């Protein structure tokens, strides 16, 4: 390949192509960390470039960065935020500790684009320098976690939207199915009867609790590290920088970010991210239980429960014609399992901080971000391809209820626990209907039995 420019660092000189906006630090890191092939998504780029743009504005306002340099840096950031140069962010998610490689990748791309806008060539760092100007008043140690927090809020907004939509869809089904009676099941055995709508209302209820937990976790994420630089002391920043840059980030993004009350503390401890990860994981635990319930209730059609119908999104078998599997619920299970596993990785990395820094931040960021993304996409899939099109198999619900021994619990107030237990045991052993055995006692009429099984209380009967 024809190389158009050379860049030098303390390790030596490297050659770069003319269409490469990144520089020597990114070049070395890209070669060092060829691990997963996964690079930063646009949420991450948007978060870091927003932080860099805000730093330039704050530095200029405080008299540290000349207006001309600020102007070109801000213009470069705005171009990147509009979607340009996405292919220039090339660092693998598994990279040098603390995120220095990604920070420098962003510094170099912004710097070289700003140089072009000023009429200069890439690499002409005598005018705008990636460290001295784009990274002014910053360290990877405070701005990488600042990026992580902004990115997490970007992803949180999308996650919460999908959760609210899924909750609303489930609430609609609860109302739609509110009059459809079916057997309850505990221990996978017949239990007291309920309605299909109650199943869905329980799901909506637990989603509401998940929303609250996510909202609480987001409050911790809104506290920013910016202004702490290398060890939380704010070294090499102009007076007032921390407050100014956080205010600019808030103004630019529209989110209520706030300056940390203790910059060394927020740098050393990354448990704010495990709080968010735990909230996402608890949601995954609930949604995998819901997905399992759907699979059980749909089981059949001829030899299972089959109390619900689901949209046919694809053929279920390469050998059995007409088979329709609960594919969407199965995919949701796998998404949730992946998230539950990611929580362990995050927790291990969160506790791995040493003294003034946790260098495992890129790993924390990757696992949390990926989990939030797949949960967001998974909930959209679950709602649009499964829940919204789900129906009730009323015939199966009635048939199952008619055969359920759990309905016998309704007889307890009229016949007593021991008497009902004896009837149930006899029904199991003789295969006689419970109704026949109840009427044989002479304590209830057929009409009273039917009324009791329909939920009507019979006055004067003990």
C-alpha positions, 0 to 999 in steps of 0.5 A: 500500500502507498503510505502518505505520511509518517508519525512518530512517538517515543517508540519510533516511527510508523507509516499511515495511509492518507485515508487514515485519520487515526494516528500512531497510538491507534496504529500500534493498539490496532496491531496489538489487540487483534482479539474479537474483531468487535470495535466501538459502536456509534453510541460509544463514539458519540459519547466520547466525542460529546465529552471531547467537544464539551471539554474544548468548549469548557477549556475555551470558556476558561481561557485555556484553549484559543478560540481558533483551535476550539472552533476547528475541534468543535467542527470536527466533533460535529462532523463525527457526531453526524456520522462521518468517519465511523470506520476510523474508530478501530480499537478492539473492545479488548484493549489496554487497561483503562481504555487509553487506546480508545481515548487516543483513537478519538483524540487522533481522529478529532485532531486530524479532522480538525487539522484538515478543516483548518487547511492543514495536513493530517499529522501537522500537530504543531497547530492542533495536537491530539494530547495537548489540545483535543485531550486538554484538561483530561486523562483517560482515567477520568474521560474514559469512564465519563464516556462509559457513563454517557454511553450507558445513559444513551443505551438506558434510554433505548432499553427503558423505552422497549421495556415500557412498550413491552409492559404496555403490551402485556397489560393489554393482554391482561385485560383481553384475557381477564375473563378466560378461566384456566387451571393454576399450576404450582410445582407443575401440578394442578392448583387453584384456578385463575384467569389467563389475564392474571398470568399476564398481569403478573408479568406486567407487575414485575416489569414495573419493578424492573423499571424502578430498579433501572431508574434508580441505577441510572441516578448513580450513572448520571454522576460524572468523573470529568475533571478528575484527570489522572488520580481524581485531583484535577491536576493540569485543569484550569480552575472550575473545569470540572463543573464547567465541562459537566454543565456543557455535557448536560447542556449538549446532551439534554441529560441531567449529568452532575459533577461527582462529589468525590472525584477520587472515589468515583475513579477508584470504584466502578460499582455504579456500573455493577448497579446498572448491570444488576438491574439489567440482570434482574430484568433478564431473570424475570424475562427468562421466567416469562419466556419459559412460562410461554413455552410451557403454556404453548406446549403441544398442540396435541399432547401439551398444555396449549392454553395460548396461541402464538404467531407463526414466525417460521417453520419449526422443523426440518423433518416434522411438517407443520411444526411451529416452535416458540422460537421467539421465546427460545431466542429471548431465553438465550439472550437472558442467559448471556446477560446473566453470565455477563453479570459475573464478568462485570462484578469480577472486573468491578472488584478488580480496581487497585488503589487509585484506578480500576483498569478493567473499565473496557471489560466492564463497559463491553459486557454492560453495553452488550447486555443492554443492547441485546436486551433492548433488541430482545424485548422489541422482538418479544413484543412485536413478534410474540406478545402482540400477536398472542391469543388465548386457546379458550377451548383448551383452557376450559378442557384443562380446567374441567380436568384439573384437580386444583379446582377441588380447593374451591370445595374446602369451605363447604366440605372441609379439607380432609373430606376434599382430600379423600375425594381427590384421592379416590378420583385419582385412583378410580378415574371417576370425575370429582363432580360424581364423587362430590354429589355422592356425598349428598352435601351439595346439589349439582347446581351448587357444585357448578356454581362453586366451580364457577366462583359463586359463593353458596350461602348457608353451606359449611 
